[in-house]
Amino acid sequence: MMWPKASLIGVSSSAGARRTGQEGAPAAYRAAGLLEKLRAKGLDVADEGDSPSVSYRPDPEHPRQQNLGLVAEVARQTAGRVERAAASGRVPLVLGGDCTVGLGVVAGLCRRHTHLGLLYFDGDVDLNTPDTTPSGIFDGMVVAHLLGRGVPELTGLGPQTPLLSEEDIVLFGYDQGSGSFDPPELEVLEHSRISKYPLARVRPDPAAAARDALAYLQRGPTSFLLHFDVDVTHLSAADVHHPSGLHLGPAFAALEVFIASPACAAVVVTEFNAEKDKDGVDAARVVNGLVESF
Protein backbone atom coordinates (compact mmCIF):
# COMPACT_ATOMS: atom_id res chain seq x y z
CA MET A 1 0.00 0.00 0.00
CA MET A 2 1.20 3.51 -0.81
CA TRP A 3 -0.01 5.87 1.88
CA PRO A 4 -2.17 8.47 0.13
CA LYS A 5 -1.32 11.25 2.60
CA ALA A 6 1.16 11.57 5.45
CA SER A 7 2.18 14.15 8.04
CA LEU A 8 5.86 14.41 8.93
CA ILE A 9 6.15 15.30 12.62
CA GLY A 10 9.54 15.83 14.25
CA VAL A 11 9.86 15.46 18.03
CA SER A 12 13.31 16.73 18.98
CA SER A 13 13.59 15.28 22.47
CA SER A 14 15.95 13.17 24.55
CA ALA A 15 14.08 14.00 27.77
CA GLY A 16 13.43 10.34 28.57
CA ALA A 17 16.90 9.10 27.61
CA ARG A 18 20.11 8.48 29.52
CA ARG A 19 22.21 10.98 27.56
CA THR A 20 21.87 13.75 25.00
CA GLY A 21 21.88 13.19 21.24
CA GLN A 22 18.45 11.88 20.33
CA GLU A 23 17.01 15.39 20.23
CA GLY A 24 19.08 15.84 17.04
CA ALA A 25 17.57 12.88 15.18
CA PRO A 26 14.76 14.69 13.30
CA ALA A 27 17.21 17.29 11.97
CA ALA A 28 19.64 14.51 10.97
CA TYR A 29 16.93 12.71 8.99
CA ARG A 30 15.95 15.95 7.29
CA ALA A 31 19.57 16.69 6.41
CA ALA A 32 19.71 13.23 4.81
CA GLY A 33 16.81 14.21 2.53
CA LEU A 34 13.93 12.25 4.07
CA LEU A 35 11.18 14.69 3.09
CA GLU A 36 12.41 15.17 -0.46
CA LYS A 37 12.93 11.45 -1.02
CA LEU A 38 9.45 10.55 0.26
CA ARG A 39 7.87 13.12 -2.02
CA ALA A 40 9.99 11.95 -4.95
CA LYS A 41 8.56 8.50 -4.40
CA GLY A 42 5.05 9.88 -4.82
CA LEU A 43 3.98 10.30 -1.20
CA ASP A 44 1.85 13.35 -0.39
CA VAL A 45 3.66 14.62 2.73
CA ALA A 46 2.59 17.60 4.81
CA ASP A 47 5.61 18.81 6.76
CA GLU A 48 4.53 19.72 10.29
CA GLY A 49 8.05 20.72 11.33
CA ASP A 50 10.09 19.79 14.38
CA SER A 51 9.24 20.56 17.99
CA PRO A 52 11.56 22.80 20.04
CA SER A 53 14.59 20.84 21.19
CA VAL A 54 14.43 19.27 24.67
CA SER A 55 17.57 17.57 25.97
CA TYR A 56 18.24 15.02 28.67
CA ARG A 57 19.62 16.48 31.86
CA PRO A 58 20.82 14.69 35.00
CA ASP A 59 18.07 14.54 37.63
CA PRO A 60 19.72 13.22 40.80
CA GLU A 61 16.83 14.38 42.98
CA HIS A 62 14.52 11.87 41.27
CA PRO A 63 16.67 8.76 40.73
CA ARG A 64 13.71 6.54 39.77
CA GLN A 65 11.74 9.13 37.76
CA GLN A 66 14.29 11.19 35.89
CA ASN A 67 12.96 14.25 34.08
CA LEU A 68 9.33 13.23 34.52
CA GLY A 69 8.01 16.74 33.93
CA LEU A 70 9.93 17.10 30.66
CA VAL A 71 8.91 13.66 29.45
CA ALA A 72 5.24 14.29 30.23
CA GLU A 73 5.20 17.70 28.55
CA VAL A 74 6.81 16.38 25.35
CA ALA A 75 4.33 13.48 25.30
CA ARG A 76 1.34 15.79 25.78
CA GLN A 77 2.45 18.07 22.96
CA THR A 78 3.12 15.09 20.70
CA ALA A 79 -0.33 13.65 21.43
CA GLY A 80 -1.96 16.86 20.28
CA ARG A 81 0.08 17.02 17.08
CA VAL A 82 -0.63 13.39 16.24
CA GLU A 83 -4.36 13.76 16.96
CA ARG A 84 -4.59 16.79 14.65
CA ALA A 85 -2.74 14.98 11.86
CA ALA A 86 -4.97 11.92 12.16
CA ALA A 87 -8.10 14.09 12.25
CA SER A 88 -7.02 15.69 8.95
CA GLY A 89 -6.96 12.28 7.28
CA ARG A 90 -3.19 12.01 7.16
CA VAL A 91 -1.04 9.18 8.52
CA PRO A 92 1.50 10.52 11.05
CA LEU A 93 5.15 9.69 10.41
CA VAL A 94 6.76 10.76 13.68
CA LEU A 95 10.50 11.26 13.98
CA GLY A 96 11.83 10.88 17.53
CA GLY A 97 13.54 11.41 19.79
CA ASP A 98 13.68 8.81 22.49
CA CYS A 99 11.13 6.04 22.98
CA THR A 100 8.94 8.06 25.35
CA VAL A 101 7.79 10.02 22.30
CA GLY A 102 5.70 6.94 21.57
CA LEU A 103 3.59 7.54 24.68
CA GLY A 104 2.32 10.73 23.10
CA VAL A 105 1.81 9.08 19.71
CA VAL A 106 -0.34 6.32 21.22
CA ALA A 107 -2.32 8.83 23.30
CA GLY A 108 -3.05 10.95 20.23
CA LEU A 109 -4.05 7.97 18.11
CA CYS A 110 -6.31 6.59 20.81
CA ARG A 111 -8.37 9.78 20.56
CA ARG A 112 -9.13 8.90 16.91
CA HIS A 113 -9.07 5.07 16.84
CA THR A 114 -11.42 2.96 18.92
CA HIS A 115 -9.28 -0.20 19.06
CA LEU A 116 -5.58 0.49 18.57
CA GLY A 117 -2.81 -2.07 18.59
CA LEU A 118 0.96 -1.69 18.79
CA LEU A 119 3.77 -3.34 16.86
CA TYR A 120 6.80 -2.62 19.03
CA PHE A 121 9.74 -3.30 16.69
CA ASP A 122 12.48 -2.75 19.27
CA GLY A 123 15.63 -4.32 20.65
CA ASP A 124 14.23 -4.00 24.18
CA VAL A 125 10.86 -4.56 25.85
CA ASP A 126 10.71 -1.43 28.07
CA LEU A 127 8.66 -3.07 30.82
CA ASN A 128 10.27 -1.44 33.84
CA THR A 129 8.35 0.90 36.14
CA PRO A 130 9.64 3.50 38.62
CA ASP A 131 9.41 0.79 41.27
CA THR A 132 11.63 -1.66 39.36
CA THR A 133 13.98 0.50 37.28
CA PRO A 134 17.68 0.60 38.22
CA SER A 135 18.25 3.74 36.13
CA GLY A 136 15.14 5.90 36.49
CA ILE A 137 15.19 6.50 32.73
CA PHE A 138 11.66 6.55 31.26
CA ASP A 139 13.04 5.27 27.94
CA GLY A 140 12.98 1.82 29.53
CA MET A 141 9.42 2.12 30.88
CA VAL A 142 7.35 2.92 27.79
CA VAL A 143 5.40 -0.32 27.35
CA ALA A 144 4.73 -0.56 31.08
CA HIS A 145 3.15 2.90 31.04
CA LEU A 146 1.06 2.09 27.97
CA LEU A 147 -0.29 -0.81 30.03
CA GLY A 148 -1.20 1.55 32.89
CA ARG A 149 1.71 0.63 35.16
CA GLY A 150 3.67 3.58 36.46
CA VAL A 151 3.13 7.27 37.16
CA PRO A 152 -0.25 8.90 36.41
CA GLU A 153 1.41 11.76 34.52
CA LEU A 154 2.23 9.21 31.81
CA THR A 155 -0.42 6.50 32.19
CA GLY A 156 -3.15 9.14 31.99
CA LEU A 157 -2.14 10.87 28.75
CA GLY A 158 -4.96 9.48 26.64
CA PRO A 159 -8.73 8.97 26.69
CA GLN A 160 -8.52 5.79 28.77
CA THR A 161 -6.21 4.05 31.23
CA PRO A 162 -4.59 1.77 30.33
CA LEU A 163 -4.05 3.06 26.83
CA LEU A 164 -3.50 -0.48 25.51
CA SER A 165 -4.13 -4.04 26.62
CA GLU A 166 -1.51 -6.77 26.66
CA GLU A 167 -3.38 -8.74 23.98
CA ASP A 168 -3.10 -5.80 21.58
CA ILE A 169 0.70 -5.48 21.74
CA VAL A 170 3.30 -7.37 19.71
CA LEU A 171 6.94 -7.18 20.84
CA PHE A 172 9.00 -7.81 17.72
CA GLY A 173 12.77 -8.31 17.44
CA TYR A 174 13.79 -7.84 21.07
CA ASP A 175 17.25 -9.14 21.94
CA GLN A 176 16.94 -11.00 25.22
CA GLY A 177 20.59 -12.05 25.00
CA SER A 178 21.85 -8.47 24.93
CA GLY A 179 22.17 -8.25 28.71
CA SER A 180 20.08 -5.07 28.82
CA PHE A 181 16.97 -6.68 30.34
CA ASP A 182 16.36 -6.37 34.06
CA PRO A 183 15.03 -9.35 36.08
CA PRO A 184 11.67 -7.65 36.85
CA GLU A 185 11.15 -7.05 33.13
CA LEU A 186 11.81 -10.68 32.33
CA GLU A 187 9.33 -11.79 34.97
CA VAL A 188 6.62 -9.49 33.62
CA LEU A 189 7.36 -10.61 30.06
CA GLU A 190 7.14 -14.29 30.98
CA HIS A 191 3.72 -13.95 32.58
CA SER A 192 2.20 -11.43 30.19
CA ARG A 193 -0.30 -11.99 27.38
CA ILE A 194 1.78 -9.82 25.05
CA SER A 195 2.59 -11.52 21.75
CA LYS A 196 6.32 -12.28 21.71
CA TYR A 197 8.60 -12.35 18.67
CA PRO A 198 12.15 -12.38 20.08
CA LEU A 199 15.15 -11.81 17.86
CA ALA A 200 15.88 -15.54 17.62
CA ARG A 201 12.42 -16.05 16.12
CA VAL A 202 12.66 -13.06 13.78
CA ARG A 203 16.24 -13.33 12.49
CA PRO A 204 15.89 -16.35 10.14
CA ASP A 205 13.29 -14.55 7.97
CA PRO A 206 12.23 -11.14 9.29
CA ALA A 207 9.70 -10.50 6.53
CA ALA A 208 7.96 -13.83 7.14
CA ALA A 209 7.97 -13.21 10.88
CA ALA A 210 6.47 -9.77 10.22
CA ARG A 211 3.65 -11.29 8.18
CA ASP A 212 2.94 -13.73 10.99
CA ALA A 213 2.96 -11.00 13.63
CA LEU A 214 0.70 -8.83 11.52
CA ALA A 215 -1.79 -11.65 11.05
CA TYR A 216 -1.88 -12.16 14.82
CA LEU A 217 -2.33 -8.48 15.60
CA GLN A 218 -5.14 -7.96 13.11
CA ARG A 219 -7.32 -10.54 14.85
CA GLY A 220 -8.24 -7.84 17.35
CA PRO A 221 -7.27 -4.20 16.77
CA THR A 222 -8.70 -2.39 13.77
CA SER A 223 -5.56 -0.26 13.43
CA PHE A 224 -2.06 -0.18 14.88
CA LEU A 225 0.95 2.01 15.55
CA LEU A 226 4.28 0.81 14.19
CA HIS A 227 7.02 1.76 16.66
CA PHE A 228 10.46 1.33 15.07
CA ASP A 229 13.45 1.67 17.37
CA VAL A 230 16.68 1.68 15.39
CA ASP A 231 18.40 -0.29 18.19
CA VAL A 232 16.65 -3.40 16.87
CA THR A 233 19.40 -3.25 14.25
CA HIS A 234 23.17 -3.25 14.72
CA LEU A 235 23.34 0.43 13.71
CA SER A 236 26.20 2.06 15.61
CA ALA A 237 24.30 5.36 15.97
CA ALA A 238 21.52 3.71 17.97
CA ASP A 239 21.46 5.32 21.39
CA VAL A 240 22.05 1.91 22.99
CA HIS A 241 24.07 -0.13 20.52
CA HIS A 242 22.93 -3.75 19.98
CA PRO A 243 25.83 -5.32 18.05
CA SER A 244 23.90 -8.57 17.57
CA GLY A 245 20.81 -6.81 16.19
CA LEU A 246 19.33 -7.29 12.74
CA HIS A 247 21.16 -6.20 9.61
CA LEU A 248 19.52 -3.17 8.08
CA GLY A 249 18.27 -4.88 4.93
CA PRO A 250 16.28 -7.61 6.70
CA ALA A 251 15.01 -5.10 9.28
CA PHE A 252 13.62 -2.83 6.59
CA ALA A 253 12.13 -5.82 4.78
CA ALA A 254 10.07 -6.48 7.92
CA LEU A 255 9.26 -2.78 8.21
CA GLU A 256 7.93 -2.80 4.66
CA VAL A 257 5.48 -5.59 5.55
CA PHE A 258 4.12 -3.59 8.47
CA ILE A 259 3.88 -0.29 6.58
CA ALA A 260 2.08 -1.96 3.69
CA SER A 261 -0.84 -2.92 5.91
CA PRO A 262 -3.95 -0.75 5.46
CA ALA A 263 -4.33 -0.97 9.25
CA CYS A 264 -1.07 0.93 9.87
CA ALA A 265 -2.29 4.16 11.47
CA ALA A 266 1.09 5.77 12.16
CA VAL A 267 4.83 5.14 12.33
CA VAL A 268 7.21 6.46 14.97
CA VAL A 269 11.00 6.13 14.60
CA THR A 270 13.08 6.39 17.77
CA GLU A 271 16.47 6.05 19.47
CA PHE A 272 18.78 7.48 16.82
CA ASN A 273 21.58 9.44 18.50
CA ALA A 274 22.81 12.14 16.13
CA GLU A 275 25.86 12.83 18.31
CA LYS A 276 27.14 9.36 17.39
CA ASP A 277 26.76 10.08 13.66
CA LYS A 278 28.78 13.22 13.01
CA ASP A 279 29.27 12.43 9.32
CA GLY A 280 25.59 11.62 8.70
CA VAL A 281 26.29 8.17 7.26
CA ASP A 282 23.97 6.26 9.58
CA ALA A 283 21.21 8.85 9.21
CA ALA A 284 21.38 8.35 5.45
CA ARG A 285 21.10 4.58 5.94
CA VAL A 286 17.98 4.96 8.06
CA VAL A 287 16.42 7.45 5.64
CA ASN A 288 17.09 5.27 2.60
CA GLY A 289 15.65 2.23 4.38
CA LEU A 290 12.54 4.13 5.44
CA VAL A 291 11.93 5.45 1.97
CA GLU A 292 12.32 2.01 0.43
CA SER A 293 9.87 0.64 3.00
CA PHE A 294 7.16 2.81 1.42
C-alpha positions in Angstrom: 0.0 0.0 0.0 1.2 3.5 -0.8 0.0 5.9 1.9 -2.2 8.5 0.1 -1.3 11.2 2.6 1.2 11.6 5.4 2.2 14.2 8.0 5.9 14.4 8.9 6.2 15.3 12.6 9.5 15.8 14.2 9.9 15.5 18.0 13.3 16.7 19.0 13.6 15.3 22.5 15.9 13.2 24.5 14.1 14.0 27.8 13.4 10.3 28.6 16.9 9.1 27.6 20.1 8.5 29.5 22.2 11.0 27.6 21.9 13.7 25.0 21.9 13.2 21.2 18.4 11.9 20.3 17.0 15.4 20.2 19.1 15.8 17.0 17.6 12.9 15.2 14.8 14.7 13.3 17.2 17.3 12.0 19.6 14.5 11.0 16.9 12.7 9.0 15.9 15.9 7.3 19.6 16.7 6.4 19.7 13.2 4.8 16.8 14.2 2.5 13.9 12.3 4.1 11.2 14.7 3.1 12.4 15.2 -0.5 12.9 11.4 -1.0 9.5 10.6 0.3 7.9 13.1 -2.0 10.0 12.0 -5.0 8.6 8.5 -4.4 5.0 9.9 -4.8 4.0 10.3 -1.2 1.8 13.4 -0.4 3.7 14.6 2.7 2.6 17.6 4.8 5.6 18.8 6.8 4.5 19.7 10.3 8.1 20.7 11.3 10.1 19.8 14.4 9.2 20.6 18.0 11.6 22.8 20.0 14.6 20.8 21.2 14.4 19.3 24.7 17.6 17.6 26.0 18.2 15.0 28.7 19.6 16.5 31.9 20.8 14.7 35.0 18.1 14.5 37.6 19.7 13.2 40.8 16.8 14.4 43.0 14.5 11.9 41.3 16.7 8.8 40.7 13.7 6.5 39.8 11.7 9.1 37.8 14.3 11.2 35.9 13.0 14.2 34.1 9.3 13.2 34.5 8.0 16.7 33.9 9.9 17.1 30.7 8.9 13.7 29.4 5.2 14.3 30.2 5.2 17.7 28.5 6.8 16.4 25.4 4.3 13.5 25.3 1.3 15.8 25.8 2.5 18.1 23.0 3.1 15.1 20.7 -0.3 13.6 21.4 -2.0 16.9 20.3 0.1 17.0 17.1 -0.6 13.4 16.2 -4.4 13.8 17.0 -4.6 16.8 14.7 -2.7 15.0 11.9 -5.0 11.9 12.2 -8.1 14.1 12.2 -7.0 15.7 9.0 -7.0 12.3 7.3 -3.2 12.0 7.2 -1.0 9.2 8.5 1.5 10.5 11.0 5.2 9.7 10.4 6.8 10.8 13.7 10.5 11.3 14.0 11.8 10.9 17.5 13.5 11.4 19.8 13.7 8.8 22.5 11.1 6.0 23.0 8.9 8.1 25.3 7.8 10.0 22.3 5.7 6.9 21.6 3.6 7.5 24.7 2.3 10.7 23.1 1.8 9.1 19.7 -0.3 6.3 21.2 -2.3 8.8 23.3 -3.0 10.9 20.2 -4.0 8.0 18.1 -6.3 6.6 20.8 -8.4 9.8 20.6 -9.1 8.9 16.9 -9.1 5.1 16.8 -11.4 3.0 18.9 -9.3 -0.2 19.1 -5.6 0.5 18.6 -2.8 -2.1 18.6 1.0 -1.7 18.8 3.8 -3.3 16.9 6.8 -2.6 19.0 9.7 -3.3 16.7 12.5 -2.8 19.3 15.6 -4.3 20.7 14.2 -4.0 24.2 10.9 -4.6 25.9 10.7 -1.4 28.1 8.7 -3.1 30.8 10.3 -1.4 33.8 8.3 0.9 36.1 9.6 3.5 38.6 9.4 0.8 41.3 11.6 -1.7 39.4 14.0 0.5 37.3 17.7 0.6 38.2 18.3 3.7 36.1 15.1 5.9 36.5 15.2 6.5 32.7 11.7 6.5 31.3 13.0 5.3 27.9 13.0 1.8 29.5 9.4 2.1 30.9 7.4 2.9 27.8 5.4 -0.3 27.3 4.7 -0.6 31.1 3.1 2.9 31.0 1.1 2.1 28.0 -0.3 -0.8 30.0 -1.2 1.6 32.9 1.7 0.6 35.2 3.7 3.6 36.5 3.1 7.3 37.2 -0.2 8.9 36.4 1.4 11.8 34.5 2.2 9.2 31.8 -0.4 6.5 32.2 -3.2 9.1 32.0 -2.1 10.9 28.8 -5.0 9.5 26.6 -8.7 9.0 26.7 -8.5 5.8 28.8 -6.2 4.0 31.2 -4.6 1.8 30.3 -4.1 3.1 26.8 -3.5 -0.5 25.5 -4.1 -4.0 26.6 -1.5 -6.8 26.7 -3.4 -8.7 24.0 -3.1 -5.8 21.6 0.7 -5.5 21.7 3.3 -7.4 19.7 6.9 -7.2 20.8 9.0 -7.8 17.7 12.8 -8.3 17.4 13.8 -7.8 21.1 17.3 -9.1 21.9 16.9 -11.0 25.2 20.6 -12.1 25.0 21.9 -8.5 24.9 22.2 -8.2 28.7 20.1 -5.1 28.8 17.0 -6.7 30.3 16.4 -6.4 34.1 15.0 -9.4 36.1 11.7 -7.7 36.9 11.2 -7.0 33.1 11.8 -10.7 32.3 9.3 -11.8 35.0 6.6 -9.5 33.6 7.4 -10.6 30.1 7.1 -14.3 31.0 3.7 -14.0 32.6 2.2 -11.4 30.2 -0.3 -12.0 27.4 1.8 -9.8 25.1 2.6 -11.5 21.8 6.3 -12.3 21.7 8.6 -12.4 18.7 12.2 -12.4 20.1 15.1 -11.8 17.9 15.9 -15.5 17.6 12.4 -16.1 16.1 12.7 -13.1 13.8 16.2 -13.3 12.5 15.9 -16.4 10.1 13.3 -14.5 8.0 12.2 -11.1 9.3 9.7 -10.5 6.5 8.0 -13.8 7.1 8.0 -13.2 10.9 6.5 -9.8 10.2 3.6 -11.3 8.2 2.9 -13.7 11.0 3.0 -11.0 13.6 0.7 -8.8 11.5 -1.8 -11.7 11.1 -1.9 -12.2 14.8 -2.3 -8.5 15.6 -5.1 -8.0 13.1 -7.3 -10.5 14.8 -8.2 -7.8 17.3 -7.3 -4.2 16.8 -8.7 -2.4 13.8 -5.6 -0.3 13.4 -2.1 -0.2 14.9 1.0 2.0 15.6 4.3 0.8 14.2 7.0 1.8 16.7 10.5 1.3 15.1 13.5 1.7 17.4 16.7 1.7 15.4 18.4 -0.3 18.2 16.6 -3.4 16.9 19.4 -3.2 14.2 23.2 -3.2 14.7 23.3 0.4 13.7 26.2 2.1 15.6 24.3 5.4 16.0 21.5 3.7 18.0 21.5 5.3 21.4 22.1 1.9 23.0 24.1 -0.1 20.5 22.9 -3.7 20.0 25.8 -5.3 18.1 23.9 -8.6 17.6 20.8 -6.8 16.2 19.3 -7.3 12.7 21.2 -6.2 9.6 19.5 -3.2 8.1 18.3 -4.9 4.9 16.3 -7.6 6.7 15.0 -5.1 9.3 13.6 -2.8 6.6 12.1 -5.8 4.8 10.1 -6.5 7.9 9.3 -2.8 8.2 7.9 -2.8 4.7 5.5 -5.6 5.6 4.1 -3.6 8.5 3.9 -0.3 6.6 2.1 -2.0 3.7 -0.8 -2.9 5.9 -3.9 -0.7 5.5 -4.3 -1.0 9.3 -1.1 0.9 9.9 -2.3 4.2 11.5 1.1 5.8 12.2 4.8 5.1 12.3 7.2 6.5 15.0 11.0 6.1 14.6 13.1 6.4 17.8 16.5 6.0 19.5 18.8 7.5 16.8 21.6 9.4 18.5 22.8 12.1 16.1 25.9 12.8 18.3 27.1 9.4 17.4 26.8 10.1 13.7 28.8 13.2 13.0 29.3 12.4 9.3 25.6 11.6 8.7 26.3 8.2 7.3 24.0 6.3 9.6 21.2 8.9 9.2 21.4 8.3 5.5 21.1 4.6 5.9 18.0 5.0 8.1 16.4 7.4 5.6 17.1 5.3 2.6 15.6 2.2 4.4 12.5 4.1 5.4 11.9 5.5 2.0 12.3 2.0 0.4 9.9 0.6 3.0 7.2 2.8 1.4 
